[in-house]
């Protein structure tokens, strides 16, 4: 069966269900491949007559794939190594099958992976010049780390390069951005075991989340100074309802830079994190190419789900045009 949009995610995810409501109102046929179903059902793809079957769902063709969050849940009886292997096999079978069925993605796995490299993000921002950044170094070299810290005029922070989660036998531990205190300085030689990012600490007046959806922008100021544990990382809160969220108008040059960065990485959606200092200067921290956004709509009423559905609809229209008339863009 043909579907206009195949969604990778979960129907229990409000990001997915809110967008589906808008798409269905426009008569757009969708199907959601729920990550839980990948374990409960089976996945089959036949290359000679391309179609994908997940349980009793059959997809023969699709115009667009929305890669919301394809992350199969874990089977508890498996060891950590077996879980990773099985998850990777499911992901490769799913991504590969859908790649064979459609070339139009909202955002493709390749684009998400490329844009997830913080080194590439910081390098692009530093070359572009429109985005102010904290002084930074990525290193596993003790001497380089000491030299960077010694040259700092104020406090520094340390943060991971990729997945800020450590999986242990008893569960998961999240690694937040932390102050480089005397304990870290005394053990700085340990970074040889794992490269990290060191940055000058920006004393924040507030955090800003800037969501880019196609050409639409939604900027939200988030007040966290009253939460002590969020001093170095605005995400380190027990309940985001304790944060005051306020829609704001971002500076035009920052918006233009973020849209250009999305184009560089082949993204149609991305969430940008900024720190605003006491002089109201914006400092680029990172881009999340597949970040959460629904809580912003919930807290502020900004119509992000409507904008997501609108951009998906626009991409569907472009994919239906003859190749010579369609707009250029990332796969």
C-alpha positions as CSV (number, residue, x, y, z in Angstrom):
1,X,0.0,0.0,0.0
2,X,1.2,3.5,-0.7
3,X,1.4,6.0,2.1
4,X,2.1,9.7,1.6
5,X,4.2,9.8,4.9
6,X,5.9,7.1,6.8
7,X,6.7,8.2,10.4
8,X,9.3,6.5,12.5
9,X,8.4,7.0,16.1
10,X,5.7,6.2,18.5
11,X,2.0,7.0,18.5
12,X,2.4,7.6,22.3
13,X,4.8,10.5,21.5
14,X,2.9,13.8,21.4
15,X,5.4,15.1,18.8
16,X,4.0,12.4,16.5
17,X,0.3,12.4,17.4
18,X,0.1,16.2,17.2
19,X,1.6,16.4,13.7
20,X,-0.5,13.4,12.5
21,X,-3.7,15.3,13.5
22,X,-2.7,18.2,11.2
23,X,-1.7,15.9,8.4
24,X,-5.0,13.9,8.6
25,X,-7.0,17.1,8.5
26,X,-5.4,17.8,5.1
27,X,-6.2,14.3,3.8
28,X,-2.6,13.1,3.9
29,X,-2.3,9.4,4.4
30,X,0.2,8.4,7.1
31,X,1.5,5.3,8.8
32,X,3.6,5.3,12.0
33,X,6.1,2.5,12.5
34,X,6.1,2.3,16.2
35,X,9.5,1.5,17.7
36,X,7.8,-0.9,20.2
37,X,6.3,-2.9,17.3
38,X,9.8,-3.7,16.0
39,X,10.2,-6.0,19.0
40,X,6.7,-7.3,19.2
41,X,6.3,-8.0,15.4
42,X,8.7,-8.9,12.6
43,X,10.4,-6.9,9.9
44,X,10.6,-8.2,6.3
45,X,11.9,-6.5,3.1
46,X,11.9,-8.1,-0.3
47,X,14.4,-6.4,-2.6
48,X,13.2,-8.0,-5.9
49,X,9.7,-6.5,-5.4
50,X,10.4,-3.7,-2.9
51,X,8.0,-3.6,-0.1
52,X,8.4,-3.4,3.7
53,X,6.3,-5.4,6.1
54,X,6.3,-4.6,9.8
55,X,3.9,-7.1,11.5
56,X,0.7,-6.8,9.5
57,X,1.6,-3.4,8.0
58,X,2.7,-3.4,4.4
59,X,4.4,-0.4,2.7
60,X,4.9,-0.7,-1.0
61,X,5.8,3.0,-1.6
62,X,5.9,6.3,0.2
63,X,6.5,9.9,-0.8
64,X,8.3,11.0,2.4
65,X,9.8,9.5,5.5
66,X,9.7,11.5,8.8
67,X,12.5,10.3,11.0
68,X,11.1,11.5,14.3
69,X,12.8,9.0,16.6
70,X,13.7,5.5,15.4
71,X,15.2,4.0,18.5
72,X,13.9,0.5,19.2
73,X,13.2,-0.3,22.8
74,X,15.4,-2.7,24.6
75,X,14.7,-6.4,25.3
76,X,15.3,-6.8,29.0
77,X,16.7,-10.3,28.9
78,X,19.5,-9.4,26.5
79,X,22.9,-8.4,27.6
80,X,24.1,-4.9,26.9
81,X,26.2,-6.1,23.9
82,X,23.3,-8.1,22.5
83,X,20.9,-5.1,22.9
84,X,23.2,-2.9,21.0
85,X,23.7,-5.4,18.2
86,X,19.9,-6.1,17.9
87,X,19.1,-2.4,18.0
88,X,21.6,-1.6,15.2
89,X,20.3,-4.5,13.1
90,X,16.7,-3.3,13.4
91,X,17.8,0.3,12.6
92,X,19.8,-0.7,9.5
93,X,17.0,-2.9,8.2
94,X,14.4,-0.2,8.7
95,X,16.5,2.7,7.4
96,X,17.7,0.7,4.4
97,X,14.3,-0.5,3.5
98,X,12.8,3.0,3.6
99,X,15.7,4.4,1.7
100,X,14.8,1.9,-1.1
101,X,11.2,3.1,-1.0
102,X,11.7,6.9,-0.9
103,X,14.5,9.4,-1.4
104,X,12.7,12.3,0.4
105,X,13.3,12.4,4.1
106,X,12.5,14.8,6.9
107,X,15.5,14.6,8.3
108,X,17.5,11.7,6.8
109,X,19.6,9.5,9.1
110,X,22.7,10.6,7.3
111,X,21.9,14.3,7.9
112,X,21.1,13.7,11.5
113,X,24.4,11.8,12.0
114,X,26.4,14.5,10.2
115,X,24.8,17.3,12.2
116,X,25.3,15.5,15.5
117,X,29.0,15.9,15.4
118,X,29.6,18.8,17.8
119,X,33.1,19.3,16.4
120,X,31.5,20.0,13.0
121,X,28.9,22.3,14.5
122,X,31.4,24.4,16.3
123,X,33.7,24.5,13.3
124,X,30.9,25.7,11.0
125,X,29.8,28.4,13.5
126,X,33.4,29.6,14.0
127,X,34.0,29.9,10.2
128,X,30.6,31.6,9.6
129,X,31.2,34.4,12.1
130,X,27.6,35.4,12.7
131,X,27.3,33.1,15.8
132,X,29.2,34.2,18.9
133,X,30.7,31.1,20.6
134,X,32.4,30.5,24.0
135,X,36.1,29.9,23.6
136,X,36.4,26.1,23.2
137,X,38.7,23.2,22.7
138,X,38.1,19.5,22.0
139,X,40.9,17.3,23.3
140,X,42.1,14.2,25.1
141,X,45.6,15.7,25.6
142,X,46.4,16.6,29.2
143,X,48.9,19.4,28.2
144,X,46.5,21.0,25.8
145,X,43.7,20.9,28.4
146,X,45.9,22.5,31.1
147,X,47.0,25.2,28.7
148,X,43.4,26.0,27.8
149,X,42.3,26.1,31.5
150,X,45.4,28.2,32.5
151,X,44.6,30.8,29.8
152,X,41.0,31.2,30.9
153,X,40.1,34.5,32.4
154,X,37.1,33.0,34.2
155,X,35.4,29.7,35.0
156,X,35.4,26.8,32.5
157,X,33.0,24.0,31.9
158,X,33.4,20.4,30.6
159,X,30.9,18.5,28.6
160,X,30.7,15.3,26.4
161,X,30.9,15.3,22.7
162,X,28.1,12.9,21.9
163,X,25.6,10.9,23.9
164,X,25.5,12.3,27.5
165,X,24.3,9.0,28.9
166,X,26.2,6.2,30.5
167,X,24.5,2.8,30.6
168,X,25.2,0.9,33.8
169,X,24.0,-2.4,35.1
170,X,21.4,-0.6,37.3
171,X,20.2,1.8,34.7
172,X,21.2,5.0,32.9
173,X,23.2,8.0,34.2
174,X,23.0,11.4,32.4
175,X,26.1,13.5,32.1
176,X,25.4,17.2,32.2
177,X,27.7,20.1,31.5
178,X,29.7,20.6,34.7
179,X,32.0,23.2,36.2
180,X,35.7,22.5,36.0
181,X,36.4,22.5,39.7
182,X,39.5,21.6,41.6
183,X,38.7,17.9,41.6
184,X,38.5,17.8,37.8
185,X,41.7,19.9,37.5
186,X,43.5,17.4,39.9
187,X,42.4,14.5,37.7
188,X,42.7,16.2,34.3
189,X,45.0,13.5,33.1
190,X,42.0,11.2,32.9
191,X,40.8,12.9,29.8
192,X,43.2,10.7,27.8
193,X,40.6,8.0,28.2
194,X,37.8,10.0,26.6
195,X,38.0,13.3,24.5
196,X,35.7,16.1,25.8
197,X,34.8,19.7,25.2
198,X,36.2,22.4,27.4
199,X,34.7,25.8,27.1
200,X,34.6,29.2,28.8
201,X,31.6,29.4,31.1
202,X,29.0,31.9,30.0
203,X,27.2,33.4,33.1
204,X,23.7,33.1,31.7
205,X,20.9,35.5,32.1
206,X,18.7,32.8,30.5
207,X,18.8,30.0,28.0
208,X,17.2,30.2,24.6
209,X,15.9,27.3,22.4
210,X,15.5,28.3,18.8
211,X,13.6,25.8,16.7
212,X,14.0,26.0,12.9
213,X,11.2,24.3,10.9
214,X,11.8,24.9,7.2
215,X,11.8,28.8,7.0
216,X,9.8,29.1,10.2
217,X,11.5,30.0,13.5
218,X,10.3,29.7,17.1
219,X,12.5,31.2,19.8
220,X,11.8,30.7,23.5
221,X,13.5,32.2,26.4
222,X,13.9,29.9,29.4
223,X,14.6,31.3,32.9
224,X,16.6,28.8,35.0
225,X,18.7,31.1,37.3
226,X,16.4,30.3,40.3
227,X,17.3,26.6,39.9
228,X,20.8,26.0,41.5
229,X,21.5,22.6,39.8
230,X,20.9,24.3,36.4
231,X,23.7,26.8,36.8
232,X,25.9,25.1,34.3
233,X,23.3,23.2,32.2
234,X,19.8,24.5,31.7
235,X,18.6,20.9,31.1
236,X,19.5,19.8,34.6
237,X,16.1,20.3,36.1
238,X,13.6,18.0,37.8
239,X,10.5,19.4,36.2
240,X,10.5,21.8,33.1
241,X,7.3,23.3,34.4
242,X,9.5,25.1,37.0
243,X,11.1,27.0,34.1
244,X,9.5,30.2,32.9
245,X,9.1,29.9,29.1
246,X,8.6,33.1,27.1
247,X,8.4,33.4,23.3
248,X,10.8,36.0,22.0
249,X,11.9,37.5,18.6
250,X,15.5,36.4,17.8
251,X,18.0,38.7,16.0
252,X,17.8,38.4,12.2
253,X,21.4,37.6,11.8
254,X,21.2,34.7,14.2
255,X,18.1,33.3,12.5
256,X,19.8,33.6,9.1
257,X,22.9,31.8,10.4
258,X,20.8,29.0,11.9
259,X,18.9,28.5,8.7
260,X,22.1,28.4,6.7
261,X,23.5,25.9,9.2
262,X,20.5,23.7,8.6
263,X,21.0,23.9,4.9
264,X,24.7,23.0,5.3
265,X,23.8,19.8,7.2
266,X,20.8,19.0,5.1
267,X,18.2,19.5,7.8
268,X,14.6,20.7,7.5
269,X,14.2,20.8,11.3
270,X,16.7,21.5,14.0
271,X,16.8,22.8,17.6
272,X,19.5,25.3,18.5
273,X,20.6,26.0,22.1
274,X,21.9,29.4,23.1
275,X,23.0,31.0,26.3
276,X,22.2,34.7,26.7
277,X,24.5,36.6,29.0
278,X,23.8,39.7,31.1
279,X,24.6,42.0,28.2
280,X,21.9,40.2,26.1
281,X,24.5,38.6,23.8
282,X,23.6,35.3,22.3
283,X,26.2,32.5,22.6
284,X,25.8,29.4,20.4
285,X,26.1,26.2,22.3
286,X,24.9,23.4,20.0
287,X,22.4,22.2,17.5
288,X,20.3,19.1,18.1
289,X,19.2,17.8,14.7
290,X,16.4,15.7,16.1
291,X,15.6,17.4,19.4
292,X,12.5,17.6,21.5
293,X,10.1,20.5,20.8
294,X,6.6,19.6,21.9
295,X,7.2,20.8,25.4
296,X,7.8,24.3,24.0
297,X,4.3,24.2,22.3
298,X,2.8,22.9,25.5
299,X,4.4,25.7,27.6
300,X,4.0,28.7,25.2
301,X,1.3,27.8,22.8
302,X,3.6,28.4,19.8
303,X,2.2,26.3,16.9
304,X,5.3,24.1,16.3
305,X,3.3,20.9,15.4
306,X,1.3,22.9,12.8
307,X,4.6,24.2,11.4
308,X,6.0,20.7,11.3
309,X,3.0,19.4,9.4
310,X,3.1,22.4,7.1
311,X,6.8,21.8,6.2
312,X,6.1,18.1,5.6
313,X,3.2,19.0,3.4
314,X,5.5,21.4,1.5
315,X,8.1,18.7,1.0
316,X,5.4,16.4,-0.3
317,X,4.4,19.0,-2.9
318,X,8.0,19.4,-4.0
319,X,8.5,15.7,-4.3
320,X,5.6,15.5,-6.6
321,X,7.0,18.1,-9.1
322,X,9.1,17.0,-12.1
323,X,12.8,16.9,-11.3
324,X,13.5,19.9,-13.5
325,X,10.9,22.1,-11.6
326,X,11.5,21.0,-8.0
327,X,13.6,23.1,-5.7
328,X,17.1,21.9,-4.9
329,X,17.7,20.6,-1.5
330,X,19.2,17.8,0.6
331,X,18.0,14.2,0.2
